[in-house]
Amino acid sequence: MSVHPQVDSSHWRELETPRVPPARPGELNPLLRPLVAIAGKVTGGPPPNIFTTLGRHPRLFVPWLIFASRLMPRGSLPRVDTELVILRVAWNCRSRYEWDHHVRIGAKVGLDAAAIERIAEGPDGSGWDDRERGLLRATDEMHGDGIVSDATWSQLSEHLSHRDLIELCMLIGHYEMLAMTLGSLGVQPERPLPANGG
């Protein structure tokens, strides 16, 4: 599967070089080094730049990682929903780094290539069911207005519990924050990425 299905590379907003370079293994806190090395093994390559960059601030990195893992992969929302939302956030924020990683993760948890291709169309694209359309619309509304509209909230309430709705808002907000951080720090995508998402 292509990492950038039918996406013009000019869509992405990214710096050509890092403002904060990824740490080399010896520059990381010794307690973080095994965690970062494991992350590389899991993703099938060197330690991801997100970890080696954010790992330069260990007092933030560890609590962030714990919080992030409660949203993905250990959240209460179905993983397909989570990845759909994250990919829409990545598209809205023009974050190639998030997009690269979550196209591969999304494919592994069941998002098919056609769904990934039409994420760029947003909630008004064809082929979405009512639940998916609501998730995408909430993502767009939080990105654009900072709040989910009453109509979209009502639509989502037919499918999601209060707990799920809380998690959805935090998921969108977290990945918006992360996209802005990655972009501003100049965290570079790991290239080349495996075509099969492995």
N, C-alpha and C positions, 0 to 999 in steps of 0.2 A: 504494500500500500504506500502511495506517495505521502511524504510528510506534509506537503503543501498542496493538497488536492485543488487544482484549478485556482490557486491564489496567486495573484500578481505580487511579485516580491516588493513592489513599491508600496504595498499596503502597510507593511510593517514599519514601526517607528523604533529605530534602534541606533545606538551609537556605534561607530566603526571600531572603536577601541574601548577597553574598560577604563572607567574612572577610578574604580577600586579593583585592582587586579586580584585574581584568585590566589589564595595562599598556597604556597608550596607545602608539602606534608610537614616539613620541619618547622614551618611558621605557625602551624595550628597548635592550639592547646593540646598537650599530650592525651588528655581524656577524650578529646574529640576525634583524634586520628583514627581509631578503630571504627567509629561510627561513619565517618566520611569514606573510609575504605570499603566498608560493607555497602554503602550506597552505590559506589562504583560497580561492585560485583552484581548488585541487583539490577542495575541499568545496563549491564553488559559492556562497560567501558571504563574509562578513568572516572574518578570521583566527579560528580556533576558540579559545574561551575557555581550553581546556586549555593551548594553546601560549602565549597571552598572559599567563596566570597563572604557569605553571611557568617561563616565560621570564624571570621576575623573578630567578631564581637560575641564571644562565647556566652556572656551573661544574657544577651538577647536571643542568641541562636537556640539554645537548649529549650527555654520556655516556648519560643515560637514553634519549634519542631513538635513539641508535645501538643500544643494547641492545634497546629495544622493537621496533625495525624488524627485528631478527634473529628475533623471535618472530612478528611480523605487520607487513608482509606477506611477509617473506623467510624464513619458517621452513620446516622440512622436512615438517611435517604438511600434509595437504591443506587448502586454505583453508576448505572447508566444515566440516571438523572444528574448525579453529581458531575460526571464528565461532560454532559451536554451543557450544563451551566458554566463550568470552568472554560470550556472552549468558546462559548459565547462571550464570556468576560475577556478572554484572550483576544478575540476578534475585535470587540469594542475598544479595548485598550491598545490595540495594534501591537501586542506583545508576542513577538515571534518565539521567544523562549518558552512562554507558557504553552503556546500553540504546538510547538515541536513536541514537547513532552506529553501533552495531553491528547494529541492525536493518537500517539502510540498506546497510551494507557487506555484511552477510550475504546480503541479497537480491541484491546485485550478483554475488556469487560462487556463487550457486546454492541457497541455503537458501530453500525455498518458504514461502509464507505459513502453510500448515498446520503446518509444522515449527516456525516461530517461535511460533505460537500455543500449541503444546503444550510449549514449553520450561518454562513455569510448572509443568507437571505433574511435571517431573523424570524420572528414569530409570524410574520405575514406570508412566509414562503409556503409552498404547497407540501403536503405529505406529513405534516405534524398532527398528532392527535391533540385532544383538548388539554391534557396534562402537560405535554411537551410545549405546546403553544403558551400555556400559562407560565411555565418555568422560564422560557425565553423572554416573554414579555416582562416578567418581573426583573430579570437580569438587565434588560434594556432600560426599564424605568429607574432602577436604582442607579444605573450608570448616568443617565441623563438628568434625572430630577432629584436623586437622593432619597426617593421614597417610592414604595409600591402603591399604585393607585387603588382606590376602593374596588373598581371593577375587576382588576386583576386579582386582588386579594380574595374577592368573592369566588372567582373562578378557581383559584388554587385551593380554597377551603373545601371544595367538593372532593379533592383528591388527597390533601395533606392534613395531618394532625397539627395541633398547636406546636408540639415539639418539632415536627418537621418544618413548619413555617419559620420558627426561630432559627433553626439550623440553616435553612435556605438563605435567610437574610445575612447570617454571619458568613456563610460560604461565599456569597457574592461579594460582600464587603472585604473579606480576607483576600480573595484573589484579585480584586481591584487594587488593594494596598500592595500586594506582592508585585503585580505588574508594574505599578508606578515605581516601586523600589528597584526592581530589576532593570527597568529602563533608565532610571536616573543614575544608578551605579554603573551602568554599561556592562551588565553581565551578558556574556556572549553565548549564543547557542553552541552546543557541542556538535561539531561537524567533522566528518560526515556522519550522519545518523543512519542506522540500519534501515533498509527499505521495508523489511518485514516487521518492523516494530520490536525486534528482539533485543 
